[in-house]
């Protein structure tokens, strides 16, 4: 339930900000939404040999897109993990 609720809440915040700035949502090309990280455990941290890198973000991009009417790209970490990464595609190098 929180996944949808956070997505809807983020949509409301975006629409409120756009209205305050006098920007029509139709002027926006897309929204890039990372979501809210609930759990992040790459193998190097969880050290469970039989389990892959793991991460969970909430804030459903589909709800965000439908509520704002703006194309939304979201949940970036999952594809990075599927490709063998740790799911930290937009973080600085440590």
Secondary structure, DSSP 8 states (H G I E B T S, - for coil): -HHHHHHHHHHHHHHHHHHHTT--GGG---EEE--EEEEEE-HHHH--TTS--EEEEES-HHHHHHHHTS-EEE-HHHHHHHTTS-S-TTS---
